[in-house]
Amino acid sequence: MLPFAKTSEIAPGKCKSAIVEGTRIAVFHTAEGFFAIEDRCTHAEVRLSDGWVEGNCVACPWHGAQFDLRSGEALSGPAILPTRAFGLQVVDDLILVDPSPVA
């Protein structure tokens, strides 16, 4: 697990994106907690961190494809492939991310 951000840096309904060991990862803060996915729409190759969050989903800013923040699963077209999800832990006020995708 690698340090990513402080919890206070990501307000509810928002996200933060950074490159971790060569992969751009976005951490989203929802009512259920923090979730980490690859910051890439599998359809349009754009940053999901520029999209909008509703519940535990993020919508791509270009074509509206939706992804589940908990698993990376593509929930609506035009995306059909999932984006990668990453393990995450919150320790005190620190968000730690595992840069290895969750199997």
Backbone as CSV, one residue per row, in Angstrom:
resi,resn,N_x,N_y,N_z,CA_x,CA_y,CA_z,C_x,C_y,C_z
1,MET,0.839,-1.183,0.000,0.000,0.000,0.000,0.885,1.248,0.000
2,LEU,0.513,2.194,-0.831,1.272,3.434,-0.951,0.409,4.631,-0.568
3,PRO,0.976,5.641,0.066,0.208,6.838,0.418,-0.319,7.519,-0.839
4,PHE,-1.582,7.941,-0.794,-2.216,8.598,-1.937,-2.617,10.036,-1.607
5,ALA,-3.359,10.201,-0.506,-3.839,11.530,-0.111,-4.357,11.454,1.312
6,LYS,-4.621,12.613,1.881,-5.319,12.672,3.160,-6.817,12.658,2.879
7,THR,-7.585,12.056,3.784,-9.036,12.003,3.585,-9.632,13.402,3.476
8,SER,-9.051,14.346,4.186,-9.564,15.718,4.167,-9.363,16.405,2.818
9,GLU,-8.538,15.839,1.948,-8.288,16.421,0.627,-9.370,16.079,-0.400
10,ILE,-10.222,15.085,-0.092,-11.235,14.640,-1.048,-12.607,14.757,-0.393
11,ALA,-13.334,15.798,-0.737,-14.664,16.036,-0.167,-15.652,14.981,-0.668
12,PRO,-16.731,14.732,0.079,-17.753,13.789,-0.389,-18.272,14.197,-1.772
13,GLY,-18.408,13.197,-2.651,-18.864,13.448,-4.012,-17.767,13.889,-4.964
14,LYS,-16.539,13.985,-4.469,-15.411,14.449,-5.283,-14.374,13.341,-5.425
15,CYS,-13.314,13.645,-6.169,-12.245,12.674,-6.338,-10.913,13.383,-6.496
16,LYS,-9.865,12.594,-6.445,-8.514,13.083,-6.687,-7.822,12.048,-7.564
17,SER,-7.063,12.530,-8.534,-6.369,11.659,-9.464,-4.867,11.881,-9.352
18,ALA,-4.111,10.793,-9.449,-2.649,10.880,-9.398,-2.061,9.649,-10.066
19,ILE,-0.830,9.769,-10.493,-0.128,8.623,-11.067,0.580,7.886,-9.939
20,VAL,0.280,6.591,-9.831,0.883,5.733,-8.810,1.566,4.579,-9.541
21,GLU,2.873,4.531,-9.417,3.674,3.493,-10.076,3.287,3.306,-11.542
22,GLY,3.149,4.420,-12.265,2.910,4.386,-13.695,1.460,4.279,-14.132
23,THR,0.538,4.178,-13.197,-0.886,4.078,-13.529,-1.624,5.273,-12.943
24,ARG,-2.474,5.917,-13.764,-3.280,7.023,-13.255,-4.477,6.431,-12.512
25,ILE,-4.526,6.692,-11.212,-5.581,6.176,-10.333,-6.390,7.348,-9.799
26,ALA,-7.705,7.157,-9.752,-8.592,8.153,-9.167,-9.226,7.567,-7.914
27,VAL,-9.187,8.326,-6.841,-9.859,7.929,-5.603,-11.088,8.798,-5.452
28,PHE,-12.241,8.145,-5.320,-13.530,8.815,-5.201,-14.041,8.679,-3.776
29,HIS,-14.689,9.727,-3.283,-15.269,9.739,-1.939,-16.788,9.735,-2.091
30,THR,-17.435,8.642,-1.667,-18.890,8.529,-1.728,-19.440,8.408,-0.308
31,ALA,-20.744,8.318,-0.205,-21.380,8.138,1.104,-20.937,6.824,1.755
32,GLU,-20.530,5.850,0.944,-20.077,4.551,1.463,-18.591,4.523,1.781
33,GLY,-17.857,5.569,1.418,-16.431,5.604,1.718,-15.602,5.993,0.510
34,PHE,-14.360,5.517,0.493,-13.413,5.842,-0.568,-13.204,4.619,-1.453
35,PHE,-13.091,4.866,-2.767,-12.885,3.793,-3.729,-11.852,4.244,-4.750
36,ALA,-11.024,3.285,-5.212,-9.966,3.594,-6.171,-10.165,2.791,-7.450
37,ILE,-10.172,3.493,-8.591,-10.247,2.849,-9.896,-9.242,3.514,-10.829
38,GLU,-8.941,2.836,-11.927,-8.082,3.455,-12.932,-8.823,4.643,-13.522
39,ASP,-8.142,5.738,-13.654,-8.753,6.987,-14.125,-8.797,6.989,-15.653
40,ARG,-9.575,6.016,-16.196,-9.619,5.846,-17.644,-10.919,5.179,-18.059
41,CYS,-11.644,5.844,-18.933,-12.827,5.233,-19.531,-12.348,4.219,-20.557
42,THR,-12.868,3.007,-20.502,-12.422,1.961,-21.421,-13.005,2.133,-22.817
43,HIS,-13.919,3.054,-22.987,-14.468,3.328,-24.316,-13.755,4.498,-24.983
44,ALA,-13.643,5.615,-24.273,-13.154,6.846,-24.892,-11.735,7.212,-24.479
45,GLU,-11.131,6.446,-23.541,-9.764,6.735,-23.103,-9.615,8.150,-22.528
46,VAL,-10.627,8.615,-21.813,-10.556,9.913,-21.143,-10.604,9.688,-19.637
47,ARG,-10.259,10.717,-18.898,-10.224,10.616,-17.439,-11.631,10.587,-16.842
48,LEU,-11.890,9.549,-16.061,-13.163,9.460,-15.354,-13.241,10.492,-14.231
49,SER,-12.098,10.943,-13.760,-12.091,11.953,-12.699,-12.688,13.279,-13.179
50,ASP,-12.823,13.462,-14.494,-13.464,14.654,-15.041,-14.971,14.460,-15.216
51,GLY,-15.464,13.276,-14.899,-16.893,12.974,-15.027,-17.660,13.383,-13.792
52,TRP,-18.861,12.851,-13.641,-19.680,13.185,-12.478,-20.028,11.915,-11.709
53,VAL,-20.125,12.086,-10.393,-20.374,10.965,-9.483,-21.821,11.012,-9.023
54,GLU,-22.454,9.842,-9.062,-23.802,9.690,-8.543,-23.840,8.385,-7.764
55,GLY,-24.020,8.478,-6.458,-23.978,7.278,-5.624,-22.601,6.648,-5.694
56,ASN,-22.555,5.375,-6.097,-21.279,4.665,-6.226,-20.892,4.467,-7.688
57,CYS,-21.334,5.375,-8.546,-21.019,5.309,-9.969,-20.370,6.607,-10.416
58,VAL,-19.544,6.485,-11.449,-18.985,7.667,-12.106,-19.365,7.566,-13.575
59,ALA,-19.716,8.695,-14.166,-20.070,8.746,-15.588,-18.954,9.435,-16.357
60,CYS,-18.605,8.863,-17.484,-17.583,9.431,-18.356,-18.045,10.796,-18.862
61,PRO,-17.147,11.785,-18.853,-17.541,13.123,-19.283,-17.809,13.238,-20.784
62,TRP,-17.366,12.290,-21.581,-17.565,12.393,-23.029,-18.863,11.766,-23.506
63,HIS,-19.091,10.495,-23.190,-20.259,9.797,-23.737,-21.199,9.254,-22.669
64,GLY,-20.887,9.492,-21.396,-21.789,9.107,-20.317,-21.722,7.659,-19.878
65,ALA,-20.762,6.883,-20.375,-20.623,5.501,-19.907,-20.446,5.532,-18.387
66,GLN,-21.102,4.612,-17.692,-21.045,4.600,-16.233,-20.260,3.396,-15.737
67,PHE,-19.502,3.636,-14.663,-18.679,2.601,-14.039,-18.968,2.543,-12.554
68,ASP,-19.004,1.312,-12.008,-19.180,1.107,-10.581,-17.857,1.410,-9.891
69,LEU,-17.874,2.323,-8.943,-16.651,2.717,-8.251,-16.109,1.614,-7.348
70,ARG,-16.961,0.694,-6.932,-16.526,-0.379,-6.041,-15.775,-1.479,-6.775
71,SER,-16.130,-1.717,-8.037,-15.549,-2.847,-8.770,-14.906,-2.467,-10.100
72,GLY,-15.228,-1.286,-10.627,-14.755,-0.883,-11.944,-15.636,-1.384,-13.071
73,GLU,-16.681,-2.151,-12.739,-17.571,-2.731,-13.745,-18.222,-1.643,-14.600
74,ALA,-18.264,-1.890,-15.915,-18.979,-0.993,-16.827,-20.467,-1.260,-16.661
75,LEU,-21.229,-0.223,-16.310,-22.658,-0.378,-16.034,-23.537,0.039,-17.198
76,SER,-22.999,0.869,-18.095,-23.794,1.301,-19.246,-22.872,1.633,-20.407
77,GLY,-23.429,1.498,-21.598,-22.679,1.803,-22.815,-22.467,3.293,-22.954
78,PRO,-21.570,3.623,-23.822,-20.987,2.733,-24.818,-19.833,1.859,-24.313
79,ALA,-19.393,2.027,-23.082,-18.322,1.160,-22.551,-18.883,-0.228,-22.275
80,ILE,-18.103,-1.243,-22.646,-18.497,-2.610,-22.321,-17.454,-3.297,-21.442
81,LEU,-16.228,-2.786,-21.458,-15.162,-3.363,-20.636,-15.029,-2.597,-19.320
82,PRO,-14.713,-3.293,-18.235,-14.526,-2.604,-16.958,-13.229,-1.810,-16.945
83,THR,-13.161,-0.850,-16.045,-11.892,-0.204,-15.744,-11.339,-0.935,-14.519
84,ARG,-10.061,-0.817,-14.259,-9.465,-1.578,-13.160,-9.777,-0.936,-11.811
85,ALA,-10.045,-1.782,-10.826,-10.260,-1.337,-9.444,-9.013,-1.677,-8.639
86,PHE,-8.750,-0.882,-7.604,-7.556,-1.058,-6.777,-7.933,-1.133,-5.306
87,GLY,-7.152,-1.890,-4.546,-7.345,-1.982,-3.114,-7.011,-0.655,-2.451
88,LEU,-7.703,-0.364,-1.384,-7.542,0.915,-0.701,-7.765,0.703,0.788
89,GLN,-6.998,1.400,1.595,-7.178,1.396,3.054,-7.122,2.826,3.546
90,VAL,-7.918,3.100,4.581,-7.843,4.396,5.245,-7.281,4.149,6.636
91,VAL,-6.156,4.782,6.925,-5.507,4.672,8.227,-5.423,6.078,8.800
92,ASP,-6.191,6.302,9.854,-6.322,7.636,10.438,-6.821,8.588,9.345
93,ASP,-6.034,9.581,8.948,-6.456,10.536,7.913,-5.727,10.285,6.599
94,LEU,-5.129,9.098,6.442,-4.334,8.818,5.255,-4.991,7.729,4.406
95,ILE,-5.104,8.004,3.105,-5.626,7.024,2.152,-4.425,6.318,1.533
96,LEU,-4.417,4.990,1.637,-3.367,4.163,1.055,-3.965,3.371,-0.101
97,VAL,-3.238,3.294,-1.224,-3.721,2.591,-2.398,-2.723,1.500,-2.767
98,ASP,-3.261,0.329,-3.124,-2.444,-0.763,-3.634,-2.432,-0.630,-5.157
99,PRO,-1.301,-0.342,-5.781,-1.270,-0.134,-7.229,-1.452,-1.397,-8.065
100,SER,-1.604,-2.559,-7.423,-1.899,-3.789,-8.149,-3.409,-3.900,-8.298
101,PRO,-3.921,-4.087,-9.525,-5.376,-4.189,-9.700,-5.963,-5.337,-8.904
102,VAL,-7.179,-5.161,-8.431,-7.907,-6.206,-7.723,-8.286,-7.271,-8.744
103,ALA,-8.067,-8.529,-8.410,-8.383,-9.616,-9.361,-9.866,-9.828,-9.480
